[in-house]
Structure formats: structure tokens, C-alpha cells
Amino acid sequence: MIAGALVLLVVAAASVAWKELRFEARREAVAQAPFDLLIQPGVSEAEVAAVRDGLSVGFQYLNTQMDAGVRQRVQVRLAHQDGCEPFTSPAGPPTGWADARRLCLNTKAPGWREQFADDPALASIVAAHEHVHNAQAQLGCFAARDEHEWLWLFEGMAEHLSFQAMSRAGRWPDARTVPLMREWGAADPDLDQLRAYENGGAVIGDAAYALFHIATRHLDALAPKASAMMDFCRSVGRGQPWHDAFEQAFGLTVDNFYARFEQNRSQLIAQP
């Protein structure tokens, strides 16, 4: 048992050391926003500009519209030589990860390359998406991968708010959002009902994220105020059970929302 525990400690220490030390990069601050960029060789200036824009727009939106801008500085790694997680290839997933004070975007990951090639604004949205996770973590409602109770809303919040932020800033036409979610597979017949994705499902990929986005967009339209999602996050962060926090923030029960969403699901996805 002692030997096994020692191995786990060594692995954990190696993971921490990798995250803290193994990242050769030039440094750059983002003006008027709490981000410190670490940019590896091979990341293009156009990619840096897209990330900088997405982070700035996301921060300003959360700060002014949600009163939920991060209060602690965030280290942002733009990876090209290294992966975004310990011992992962820079050419493979994940495209990004974030916690309270760190964010990493893997510019060699297939997902990043495809998004950036399609439209640099989509790369900015990826950066803003990960920054929403920074805000969730600083507010206390961030969950580890195996501890999710409301995964669809956790990821749907990051998806919806990042697109909304870019749209409000004039960087993304909102009319393109729902059609893009259809392209990503929101109407995939293999997707289950929304309630099936409370604890998992992100590994399904784009189709699941598209469904989470559509659901959260619908929830936002029903919310009594603009800050409802972050109010929910704060309540969860204070230890309130998520069903109670949901009803308090959105004015309807989780079961009521599930019923309404499934009743309107196909129409919401089909909207222009």
C-alpha cells in the first residue's frame, strides 16, 4: 500500500511539474484584461490575435453583462510544441482546458486547426469558451471530469456565453449560430434526451456540444434576468444543491425545463 501510494504521489508531482515548468514560450500580457499569454514557437500571429480577441471579448462580456469577470489573473498557454495535458501529443486532443487560473489552447490539435481554417472568429470563440470555464472555477462551480452533476449546462454555458459575447461585440453574426449547431450535429438521432447528459457525454464530441448549446440558449431565453447562469454558478459554488440553485436562478424546476426543451427540441434546432 505504501509503495502504491508513493507511486501515485510521484505521478501527481510529475503532472504538477509538467504543468508548471515544461513550457518554453515567450510572454505577452493582454491589455486591459487579466491574461498573461505564454506563446510557443510555431503559433502564428493570426492565431495569437484570434485568442487575444476572444479572451478580451469574453472577459468584458462576463464582467459587464454577468458581473462575473475573473478576479484573479489567468495564465494562458498557446501550445504548439507541447500538448495541453501531461504526456499528450501536441498533435492530438484536447484542443483546450482551463481551471481557475490557467488556460491552454493546443494549436496543433485537429479541432483547433479546423476551426481556425474555417473562420478565425471560431478560434476566438474557443478561447472565450475556455475562459468561461475560468470564471466558473473562480466562482466555485467548476467540476472535475468525474464529478459532474449538470455537465450539459456546464459545457452549454461555456458554448452559449462565448458565442453571445462574440455576437454582442460584433465579431460573430448570431444568425449563424443555430445553423452551425445543426452542422455540428445537434439533430443527430443518436443523441439521447438532454437529461441523460448530467454526468457525462462530452466525449461524444461536436454533436453533444451542439445539443448542449441549443439547450442552454433556450434556457437563457427563458431566464428572468441576464445574469441567471452565473447566479446559478455562484449558488452551486456556495454549496447549494444544483436542482435548488437551478430553480432559484431560472424560475422553473429542472424537470420542468427538460419537459419544455424536449417538447420544442426539433423546432429549436430547425430555427434559421
C-alpha positions as CSV (number, residue, x, y, z in Angstrom):
1,M,0.0,0.0,0.0
2,I,2.8,2.4,0.9
3,A,4.6,1.7,-2.4
4,G,1.4,2.2,-4.3
5,A,0.7,5.5,-2.6
6,L,4.3,6.6,-3.3
7,V,3.8,5.9,-7.0
8,L,0.7,7.9,-7.1
9,L,2.4,10.8,-5.3
10,V,5.3,10.7,-7.8
11,V,2.9,10.7,-10.8
12,A,0.9,13.6,-9.3
13,A,4.1,15.5,-8.6
14,A,5.3,14.8,-12.2
15,S,2.0,16.1,-13.5
16,V,2.3,19.3,-11.5
17,A,5.9,19.8,-12.5
18,W,5.0,19.4,-16.2
19,K,2.2,22.0,-15.9
20,E,4.4,24.4,-14.0
21,L,7.8,24.1,-15.7
22,R,7.8,22.4,-19.1
23,F,6.6,25.1,-21.3
24,E,9.1,27.1,-23.3
25,A,7.4,30.2,-24.6
26,R,7.5,34.0,-25.0
27,R,5.4,36.0,-22.7
28,E,2.8,38.7,-23.5
29,A,0.2,40.5,-21.4
30,V,-3.3,41.3,-22.8
31,A,-4.1,44.9,-22.4
32,Q,-7.0,45.8,-20.0
33,A,-7.7,42.2,-19.2
34,P,-6.2,39.8,-16.6
35,F,-4.4,37.4,-19.0
36,D,-0.8,36.6,-19.3
37,L,-0.1,34.8,-22.6
38,L,2.7,32.2,-23.0
39,I,3.2,31.7,-26.7
40,Q,5.2,28.8,-28.1
41,P,7.2,29.0,-31.3
42,G,5.1,27.9,-34.3
43,V,1.9,29.7,-33.1
44,S,1.1,32.3,-35.8
45,E,0.5,35.9,-35.1
46,A,-3.0,35.5,-36.6
47,E,-3.7,32.8,-34.1
48,V,-2.4,35.0,-31.2
49,A,-4.6,37.8,-32.4
50,A,-7.7,35.5,-32.5
51,V,-7.0,34.2,-29.0
52,R,-6.4,37.7,-27.6
53,D,-9.6,38.9,-29.2
54,G,-11.7,36.0,-27.8
55,L,-10.3,36.4,-24.3
56,S,-10.8,40.2,-24.2
57,V,-14.3,39.9,-25.6
58,G,-15.2,37.1,-23.3
59,F,-13.8,38.9,-20.2
60,Q,-15.6,42.1,-21.0
61,Y,-18.9,40.3,-21.6
62,L,-18.8,38.4,-18.4
63,N,-17.6,41.4,-16.5
64,T,-20.3,43.8,-17.8
65,Q,-23.3,41.6,-18.5
66,M,-22.9,38.9,-15.9
67,D,-20.9,40.7,-13.1
68,A,-18.7,37.6,-13.3
69,G,-15.4,38.7,-14.7
70,V,-12.5,36.8,-13.2
71,R,-10.8,38.5,-10.3
72,Q,-7.6,36.6,-10.4
73,R,-5.1,36.7,-13.3
74,V,-5.1,33.7,-15.7
75,Q,-2.0,32.2,-17.4
76,V,-2.9,31.4,-21.0
77,R,-0.7,28.9,-22.8
78,L,-0.8,28.7,-26.6
79,A,0.8,25.3,-27.2
80,H,2.5,24.2,-30.4
81,Q,5.4,22.1,-29.3
82,D,3.7,20.5,-26.2
83,G,0.2,19.2,-25.7
84,C,-2.2,20.8,-23.3
85,E,-2.1,18.0,-20.8
86,P,0.8,16.0,-19.3
87,F,2.3,13.4,-21.6
88,T,-0.1,14.2,-24.5
89,S,0.9,14.8,-28.1
90,P,0.7,18.4,-29.4
91,A,-0.9,16.9,-32.5
92,G,-3.8,15.3,-30.6
93,P,-6.6,16.2,-28.2
94,P,-7.6,18.0,-26.2
95,T,-8.0,21.3,-28.0
96,G,-8.0,23.1,-24.7
97,W,-8.5,23.0,-21.0
98,A,-9.0,25.5,-18.2
99,D,-9.2,25.8,-14.5
100,A,-9.4,28.8,-12.1
101,R,-6.1,30.4,-13.1
102,R,-4.9,28.5,-16.1
103,L,-6.0,28.1,-19.7
104,C,-4.3,26.2,-22.5
105,L,-5.1,26.1,-26.2
106,N,-3.4,23.4,-28.4
107,T,-2.9,25.0,-31.8
108,K,-1.8,21.7,-33.4
109,A,-4.9,19.8,-32.3
110,P,-7.2,18.9,-35.3
111,G,-10.1,20.7,-33.8
112,W,-8.2,24.0,-33.4
113,R,-6.8,23.7,-37.0
114,E,-10.2,23.1,-38.5
115,Q,-11.9,25.9,-36.6
116,F,-9.2,28.4,-37.4
117,A,-9.1,27.5,-41.1
118,D,-12.9,27.8,-41.3
119,D,-13.1,31.2,-39.6
120,P,-10.7,32.8,-37.2
121,A,-13.7,34.0,-35.3
122,L,-14.4,30.4,-34.3
123,A,-10.9,30.2,-32.8
124,S,-11.7,33.3,-30.8
125,I,-14.9,31.6,-29.6
126,V,-12.9,28.6,-28.5
127,A,-10.7,30.9,-26.4
128,A,-13.8,32.6,-24.9
129,H,-15.3,29.2,-24.2
130,E,-12.3,28.1,-22.1
131,H,-12.4,31.5,-20.4
132,V,-16.0,30.8,-19.2
133,H,-14.5,27.8,-17.5
134,N,-12.0,30.1,-15.8
135,A,-15.0,32.2,-14.5
136,Q,-16.9,29.1,-13.4
137,A,-13.9,27.9,-11.5
138,Q,-13.3,31.2,-9.8
139,L,-17.0,31.4,-8.8
140,G,-16.7,27.8,-7.4
141,C,-19.0,25.8,-9.7
142,F,-16.2,24.1,-11.7
143,A,-16.4,20.3,-11.6
144,A,-13.8,17.6,-12.2
145,R,-14.4,15.3,-15.1
146,D,-15.7,12.5,-12.9
147,E,-17.8,14.7,-10.6
148,H,-20.3,16.3,-13.0
149,E,-24.0,16.6,-12.0
150,W,-25.0,19.1,-14.7
151,L,-22.5,18.5,-17.5
152,W,-24.8,19.7,-20.3
153,L,-25.2,23.1,-18.6
154,F,-21.5,23.3,-17.6
155,E,-20.4,23.0,-21.2
156,G,-23.5,24.6,-22.7
157,M,-22.9,27.7,-20.6
158,A,-19.3,27.9,-22.0
159,E,-20.6,27.4,-25.5
160,H,-23.6,29.8,-25.4
161,L,-21.8,32.6,-23.5
162,S,-18.8,32.5,-25.7
163,F,-20.9,32.8,-28.9
164,Q,-23.1,35.5,-27.2
165,A,-20.0,37.5,-26.2
166,M,-18.6,37.5,-29.8
167,S,-22.0,38.3,-31.2
168,R,-22.6,41.3,-28.9
169,A,-19.1,42.6,-29.8
170,G,-19.9,42.4,-33.5
171,R,-17.4,39.7,-34.1
172,W,-19.9,36.9,-34.9
173,P,-23.4,37.1,-36.5
174,D,-25.9,35.5,-34.2
175,A,-27.9,34.3,-37.2
176,R,-25.1,31.8,-38.0
177,T,-25.1,30.2,-34.6
178,V,-28.1,27.7,-34.8
179,P,-27.3,26.7,-38.4
180,L,-23.7,26.0,-37.2
181,M,-25.0,23.8,-34.4
182,R,-27.0,21.9,-36.9
183,E,-23.8,21.4,-38.9
184,W,-22.1,20.1,-35.8
185,G,-24.9,17.5,-35.3
186,A,-27.4,18.9,-32.8
187,A,-30.1,16.9,-34.6
188,D,-28.1,13.7,-34.6
189,P,-30.7,10.9,-34.0
190,D,-28.2,9.0,-31.9
191,L,-28.2,11.8,-29.3
192,D,-30.2,10.9,-26.1
193,Q,-32.6,13.2,-24.2
194,L,-30.9,16.1,-22.5
195,R,-31.3,14.7,-19.0
196,A,-29.0,11.8,-20.0
197,Y,-26.1,14.2,-20.1
198,E,-26.0,15.3,-16.5
199,N,-23.0,13.2,-15.6
200,G,-21.2,12.6,-18.9
201,G,-21.4,12.7,-22.7
202,A,-18.9,15.3,-23.6
203,V,-16.7,12.6,-25.2
204,I,-19.3,12.3,-27.9
205,G,-17.8,15.4,-29.4
206,D,-19.3,18.2,-31.5
207,A,-22.9,16.8,-31.7
208,A,-23.2,16.7,-27.9
209,Y,-21.7,20.2,-27.5
210,A,-24.1,21.5,-30.2
211,L,-27.1,20.0,-28.3
212,F,-25.8,21.4,-25.0
213,H,-25.5,24.8,-26.7
214,I,-29.1,24.7,-28.1
215,A,-30.5,23.7,-24.7
216,T,-28.6,26.5,-22.9
217,R,-29.6,29.0,-25.5
218,H,-33.2,28.1,-24.9
219,L,-32.7,28.2,-21.1
220,D,-31.2,31.7,-21.4
221,A,-34.3,32.8,-23.4
222,L,-36.5,31.6,-20.5
223,A,-34.3,33.1,-17.7
224,P,-35.7,36.1,-15.7
225,K,-32.5,38.0,-16.0
226,A,-29.3,38.1,-18.0
227,S,-27.1,37.0,-15.1
228,A,-29.1,33.9,-14.2
229,M,-26.5,31.4,-15.4
230,M,-23.8,33.0,-13.3
231,D,-26.2,33.4,-10.4
232,F,-26.7,29.7,-10.6
233,C,-23.0,29.1,-10.7
234,R,-22.5,31.2,-7.6
235,S,-25.2,29.3,-5.7
236,V,-23.7,26.0,-6.6
237,G,-20.3,27.3,-5.6
238,R,-21.7,28.1,-2.1
239,G,-22.8,24.5,-1.7
240,Q,-26.5,24.8,-2.7
241,P,-27.8,21.6,-4.4
242,W,-27.9,22.2,-8.2
243,H,-31.6,21.4,-8.6
244,D,-32.4,24.1,-6.0
245,A,-29.9,26.6,-7.4
246,F,-31.4,26.0,-10.9
247,E,-35.0,26.7,-9.8
248,Q,-33.9,29.8,-7.9
249,A,-31.9,31.2,-10.8
250,F,-34.2,30.3,-13.7
251,G,-37.6,30.2,-12.1
252,L,-38.5,26.7,-13.1
253,T,-37.6,23.2,-12.0
254,V,-35.0,21.1,-13.8
255,D,-37.7,18.5,-14.7
256,N,-40.0,21.3,-16.0
257,F,-37.2,22.6,-18.2
258,Y,-36.4,19.1,-19.5
259,A,-40.0,18.7,-20.5
260,R,-40.2,22.1,-22.2
261,F,-36.9,21.5,-24.0
262,E,-37.8,18.1,-25.4
263,Q,-41.2,19.3,-26.5
264,N,-39.6,22.1,-28.5
265,R,-36.2,20.4,-29.3
266,S,-36.7,19.8,-33.0
267,Q,-38.1,23.3,-33.6
268,L,-35.3,25.0,-31.7
269,I,-32.7,23.1,-33.8
270,A,-34.5,23.8,-37.0
271,Q,-34.7,27.6,-36.4
272,P,-32.9,29.8,-39.0
